[in-house]
Amino acid sequence: MRPVEWFLQAESVFITSHITSERTRFHHVLQQLPQETITTALDIIKNQATLADPYTRLKNKLTHTFGKTKYQMCDELLDMPALGSGKPSLLMSNMLALLPDGDAPGTLFLCMFLRRLPDFMRRQLKAGRYETPEEMARAADDLWEDTAGINAATQSSGYRRHHSPAAKAAGGNRDQRQRSPSPRRRLLKDYPSGNRLCPYHWAFGRLAKSCKPNCAWTHQQGN
């Protein structure tokens, strides 16, 4: 259970439904709580009829019991991983959500955000002036989107070069050359005695440039 977020959603429903009574809010929340959560607030639930603010008491009890302490939030903030595949603004939102209540996102917070960005983004953002963390996050998003566009264009260009008709033809010819078996070359030193062909026609066939008397080659060609 994440009580802070849960109660924010519940109170949004109360506002749109025009529910302002403490007791009515209390009973709406009570109906949605799992059994193990009810047990932790049993003292308030049993005595709600005598309380002037049962909803506020229940909310404070559950957020204190199940919510993170400010030190736990700070630990998570310090351990926040570097920017991954998501936008910098998402990273900023996650970091802001871990700020303890009442703590302002000052210079130290912004430095923690910058340290989780790539070097080229960090250098450019340090040179800018931003009134709020959200402004810095939007500037970081612009850099991130520009980089994503460049990477996409580069990959697309590389794909087109690799898959162009010329590249395919060159690759096909190269593959064909690699796959084409080389004919076994006969060597003159292996010429068998008693062969009816002369050594030259036996080794080179029609490519022979010499011939010897009594060679059967001319007879085989029908001459």
VOPAGU-2260 file (C-alpha; in pm, 1 decimal, decimal comma):
REM VOPAGU-2260
SITE   aa  ch    i         X         Y         Z
SITE  MET   A    0       0,0       0,0       0,0
SITE  ARG   A    1     125,1     350,0     -87,2
SITE  PRO   A    2     -90,8     561,5     141,0
SITE  VAL   A    3       2,9     907,1      18,9
SITE  GLU   A    4     -86,8     833,9    -342,5
SITE  TRP   A    5    -392,5     633,7    -239,2
SITE  PHE   A    6    -536,9     916,2     -29,7
SITE  LEU   A    7    -467,4    1167,2    -306,0
SITE  GLN   A    8    -685,4     960,4    -536,9
SITE  ALA   A    9    -953,3     920,7    -271,2
SITE  GLU   A   10    -965,4    1293,0    -203,8
SITE  SER   A   11    -995,4    1361,9    -574,8
SITE  VAL   A   12   -1310,8    1146,6    -573,5
SITE  PHE   A   13   -1440,1    1335,2    -268,4
SITE  ILE   A   14   -1391,7    1668,4    -442,5
SITE  THR   A   15   -1564,5    1568,6    -765,5
SITE  SER   A   16   -1845,1    1407,7    -565,5
SITE  HIS   A   17   -1875,3    1710,2    -334,2
SITE  ILE   A   18   -1816,5    1496,7     -23,8
SITE  THR   A   19   -1697,2    1723,7     255,9
SITE  SER   A   20   -1816,2    1550,2     572,5
SITE  GLU   A   21   -1538,3    1393,4     783,2
SITE  ARG   A   22   -1762,8    1104,9     880,5
SITE  THR   A   23   -1878,2    1033,8     523,4
SITE  ARG   A   24   -1519,6    1038,6     399,2
SITE  PHE   A   25   -1420,8     808,0     681,9
SITE  HIS   A   26   -1680,0     546,8     586,5
SITE  HIS   A   27   -1595,4     566,9     213,7
SITE  VAL   A   28   -1229,8     495,7     293,2
SITE  LEU   A   29   -1310,8     224,3     546,1
SITE  GLN   A   30   -1509,5      30,8     285,7
SITE  GLN   A   31   -1202,3      16,9      56,8
SITE  LEU   A   32    -944,1     -94,5     313,0
SITE  PRO   A   33    -815,3    -454,2     319,8
SITE  GLN   A   34    -851,6    -651,0     642,0
SITE  GLU   A   35    -485,7    -630,8     743,8
SITE  THR   A   36    -491,0    -252,2     706,7
SITE  ILE   A   37    -806,7    -218,6     915,3
SITE  THR   A   38    -634,5    -405,4    1197,6
SITE  THR   A   39    -362,7    -140,9    1224,1
SITE  ALA   A   40    -622,0     135,2    1274,7
SITE  LEU   A   41    -868,0     -58,7    1486,3
SITE  ASP   A   42    -852,7     188,7    1776,6
SITE  ILE   A   43    -971,4     475,6    1554,3
SITE  ILE   A   44   -1233,4     263,9    1380,8
SITE  LYS   A   45   -1386,5     147,4    1707,1
SITE  ASN   A   46   -1403,8     500,4    1846,8
SITE  GLN   A   47   -1493,6     688,4    1528,5
SITE  ALA   A   48   -1840,5     775,5    1658,0
SITE  THR   A   49   -1689,0     984,8    1936,1
SITE  LEU   A   50   -1434,1    1161,5    1715,4
SITE  ALA   A   51   -1491,5    1496,8    1546,9
SITE  ASP   A   52   -1241,1    1421,0    1270,1
SITE  PRO   A   53   -1238,3    1042,2    1210,5
SITE  TYR   A   54   -1125,9    1069,5     847,3
SITE  THR   A   55    -825,8    1290,6     926,9
SITE  ARG   A   56    -729,7    1063,8    1217,8
SITE  LEU   A   57    -752,5     753,6     996,1
SITE  LYS   A   58    -553,2     915,8     716,5
SITE  ASN   A   59    -274,9    1027,1     951,3
SITE  LYS   A   60    -262,0     684,0    1113,6
SITE  LEU   A   61    -228,0     495,6     784,2
SITE  THR   A   62      18,0     734,5     621,6
SITE  HIS   A   63     235,9     722,2     933,2
SITE  THR   A   64     219,7     341,9     958,4
SITE  PHE   A   65     264,6     252,1     592,7
SITE  GLY   A   66     430,8     562,7     451,6
SITE  LYS   A   67     803,3     611,5     409,4
SITE  THR   A   68     996,4     814,0     661,0
SITE  LYS   A   69    1187,4    1116,1     536,5
SITE  TYR   A   70    1510,4     924,3     583,3
SITE  GLN   A   71    1385,0     634,1     374,0
SITE  MET   A   72    1284,8     880,3     102,1
SITE  CYS   A   73    1625,8    1045,3     115,0
SITE  ASP   A   74    1796,9     707,3      87,5
SITE  GLU   A   75    1592,9     622,2    -220,7
SITE  LEU   A   76    1668,1     963,8    -366,8
SITE  LEU   A   77    2041,4     913,5    -318,7
SITE  ASP   A   78    2023,0     564,3    -469,6
SITE  MET   A   79    1818,9     674,9    -769,8
SITE  PRO   A   80    1975,4     516,9   -1083,0
SITE  ALA   A   81    2106,3     716,3   -1377,3
SITE  LEU   A   82    1886,9     810,2   -1671,4
SITE  GLY   A   83    1790,4     503,4   -1870,4
SITE  SER   A   84    1570,7     490,8   -2178,9
SITE  GLY   A   85    1302,2     721,1   -2034,6
SITE  LYS   A   86    1279,8    1097,9   -2065,2
SITE  PRO   A   87    1468,9    1320,8   -1819,3
SITE  SER   A   88    1135,7    1471,7   -1709,0
SITE  LEU   A   89    1026,6    1127,6   -1586,8
SITE  LEU   A   90    1344,7    1099,7   -1383,6
SITE  MET   A   91    1282,2    1446,0   -1239,3
SITE  SER   A   92     923,6    1353,0   -1145,1
SITE  ASN   A   93    1041,1    1040,0    -967,0
SITE  MET   A   94    1301,5    1238,3    -775,6
SITE  LEU   A   95    1055,0    1511,7    -677,7
SITE  ALA   A   96     817,5    1245,4    -547,3
SITE  LEU   A   97    1087,9    1135,2    -303,2
SITE  LEU   A   98    1142,7    1479,6    -155,7
SITE  PRO   A   99    1017,2    1482,0     204,9
SITE  ASP   A  100     725,1    1714,1     272,3
SITE  GLY   A  101     841,1    2069,0     328,4
SITE  ASP   A  102    1180,5    2020,7     158,5
SITE  ALA   A  103    1236,8    2248,3    -140,0
SITE  PRO   A  104    1426,8    2121,8    -446,7
SITE  GLY   A  105    1728,7    2349,4    -414,5
SITE  THR   A  106    2071,3    2353,9    -577,1
SITE  LEU   A  107    2181,3    2027,5    -418,5
SITE  PHE   A  108    1870,7    1852,7    -551,6
SITE  LEU   A  109    1933,2    1985,5    -903,7
SITE  CYS   A  110    2294,9    1868,4    -885,8
SITE  MET   A  111    2172,0    1521,8    -794,5
SITE  PHE   A  112    1948,8    1530,3   -1101,7
SITE  LEU   A  113    2232,1    1646,5   -1328,3
SITE  ARG   A  114    2464,3    1373,5   -1204,6
SITE  ARG   A  115    2221,4    1114,9   -1339,5
SITE  LEU   A  116    2231,5    1252,8   -1693,8
SITE  PRO   A  117    2486,3    1185,1   -1970,0
SITE  ASP   A  118    2791,1    1414,7   -1974,7
SITE  PHE   A  119    2693,7    1610,6   -2286,7
SITE  MET   A  120    2351,0    1692,2   -2141,9
SITE  ARG   A  121    2498,1    1787,8   -1805,2
SITE  ARG   A  122    2746,0    2031,8   -1960,8
SITE  GLN   A  123    2477,6    2211,7   -2160,0
SITE  LEU   A  124    2226,1    2228,1   -1876,7
SITE  LYS   A  125    2480,9    2373,3   -1635,5
SITE  ALA   A  126    2516,1    2671,2   -1866,1
SITE  GLY   A  127    2145,7    2752,8   -1850,4
SITE  ARG   A  128    1932,3    2935,2   -1595,5
SITE  TYR   A  129    1618,2    2765,6   -1473,9
SITE  GLU   A  130    1356,7    2898,2   -1233,6
SITE  THR   A  131    1216,7    2557,4   -1139,3
SITE  PRO   A  132    1318,6    2190,2   -1159,5
SITE  GLU   A  133    1046,3    2142,6   -1419,3
SITE  GLU   A  134    1212,6    2399,3   -1647,3
SITE  MET   A  135    1542,9    2214,5   -1622,0
SITE  ALA   A  136    1366,6    1886,4   -1695,5
SITE  ARG   A  137    1200,9    2032,4   -2007,1
SITE  ALA   A  138    1537,3    2159,5   -2133,2
SITE  ALA   A  139    1684,0    1815,0   -2069,0
SITE  ASP   A  140    1394,4    1659,1   -2263,0
SITE  ASP   A  141    1476,5    1881,1   -2563,2
SITE  LEU   A  142    1836,7    1759,5   -2560,6
SITE  TRP   A  143    1721,3    1400,9   -2517,3
SITE  GLU   A  144    1477,5    1426,9   -2809,7
SITE  ASP   A  145    1742,4    1586,3   -3033,1
SITE  THR   A  146    1981,2    1303,6   -2953,7
SITE  ALA   A  147    1712,7    1042,1   -3015,5
SITE  GLY   A  148    1639,3    1202,2   -3353,5
SITE  ILE   A  149    2005,8    1203,1   -3452,9
SITE  ASN   A  150    2045,4     839,5   -3352,1
SITE  ALA   A  151    1734,8     740,7   -3544,9
SITE  ALA   A  152    1855,1     927,2   -3855,9
SITE  THR   A  153    2198,4     767,0   -3832,6
SITE  GLN   A  154    2054,4     420,2   -3796,4
SITE  SER   A  155    1813,5     481,1   -4082,9
SITE  SER   A  156    2094,6     605,3   -4305,3
SITE  GLY   A  157    2304,3     303,4   -4218,8
SITE  TYR   A  158    2009,7      75,0   -4292,7
SITE  ARG   A  159    1951,5     235,3   -4631,4
SITE  ARG   A  160    2318,2     202,5   -4725,0
SITE  HIS   A  161    2328,0    -159,0   -4616,1
SITE  HIS   A  162    2001,2    -250,2   -4788,8
SITE  SER   A  163    2038,6     -42,4   -5106,6
SITE  PRO   A  164    2019,6    -227,6   -5441,5
SITE  ALA   A  165    2390,7    -164,8   -5500,5
SITE  ALA   A  166    2480,1    -301,1   -5158,2
SITE  LYS   A  167    2258,1    -602,7   -5211,2
SITE  ALA   A  168    2409,2    -665,5   -5554,6
SITE  ALA   A  169    2761,1    -631,0   -5420,2
SITE  GLY   A  170    2678,8    -856,2   -5130,2
SITE  GLY   A  171    2512,1   -1107,3   -5357,5
SITE  ASN   A  172    2806,3   -1115,0   -5595,1
SITE  ARG   A  173    3044,7   -1149,3   -5304,3
SITE  ASP   A  174    2841,5   -1430,8   -5155,7
SITE  GLN   A  175    2817,7   -1598,9   -5492,5
SITE  ARG   A  176    3193,1   -1577,8   -5534,1
SITE  GLN   A  177    3241,2   -1720,7   -5190,5
SITE  ARG   A  178    2997,0   -2002,5   -5252,8
SITE  SER   A  179    3111,9   -2089,6   -5606,1
SITE  PRO   A  180    3332,3   -2398,7   -5585,6
SITE  SER   A  181    3672,1   -2372,5   -5746,3
SITE  PRO   A  182    3732,0   -2645,1   -6005,4
SITE  ARG   A  183    3999,2   -2892,7   -5908,7
SITE  ARG   A  184    4308,2   -2799,2   -6104,9
SITE  ARG   A  185    4504,3   -3081,6   -6260,8
SITE  LEU   A  186    4879,8   -3058,2   -6235,5
SITE  LEU   A  187    5115,9   -3167,4   -6512,9
SITE  LYS   A  188    5325,6   -3355,5   -6261,4
SITE  ASP   A  189    5025,0   -3580,5   -6194,9
SITE  TYR   A  190    4986,6   -3677,3   -6561,4
SITE  PRO   A  191    4913,0   -4052,1   -6573,2
SITE  SER   A  192    5120,2   -4258,9   -6811,1
SITE  GLY   A  193    4935,6   -4419,9   -7099,0
SITE  ASN   A  194    4671,8   -4146,3   -7120,7
SITE  ARG   A  195    4538,7   -4089,7   -7473,3
SITE  LEU   A  196    4540,7   -3710,5   -7418,4
SITE  CYS   A  197    4862,1   -3515,2   -7425,0
SITE  PRO   A  198    4964,8   -3373,1   -7086,7
SITE  TYR   A  199    4849,9   -3022,4   -7185,6
SITE  HIS   A  200    4496,5   -3116,5   -7288,4
SITE  TRP   A  201    4468,6   -3354,6   -6996,5
SITE  ALA   A  202    4553,8   -3072,1   -6754,1
SITE  PHE   A  203    4390,4   -2770,2   -6922,1
SITE  GLY   A  204    4132,2   -2907,6   -7165,8
SITE  ARG   A  205    4022,0   -2652,3   -7424,1
SITE  LEU   A  206    4237,1   -2387,6   -7255,0
SITE  ALA   A  207    4553,5   -2574,4   -7345,5
SITE  LYS   A  208    4792,7   -2363,6   -7550,5
SITE  SER   A  209    5015,1   -2649,7   -7659,6
SITE  CYS   A  210    4963,0   -3000,3   -7783,1
SITE  LYS   A  211    5167,4   -3304,7   -7867,0
SITE  PRO   A  212    5147,3   -3545,0   -8161,5
SITE  ASN   A  213    4902,0   -3834,2   -8132,0
SITE  CYS   A  214    4689,5   -3641,6   -7877,2
SITE  ALA   A  215    4333,1   -3769,5   -7876,2
SITE  TRP   A  216    4192,3   -3421,3   -7806,7
SITE  THR   A  217    4127,9   -3334,8   -8170,0
SITE  HIS   A  218    3947,8   -3661,5   -8220,1
SITE  GLN   A  219    3730,5   -3599,3   -7914,7
SITE  GLN   A  220    3631,4   -3255,7   -8051,6
SITE  GLY   A  221    3517,6   -3413,4   -8374,9
SITE  ASN   A  222    3801,9   -3271,3   -8584,3
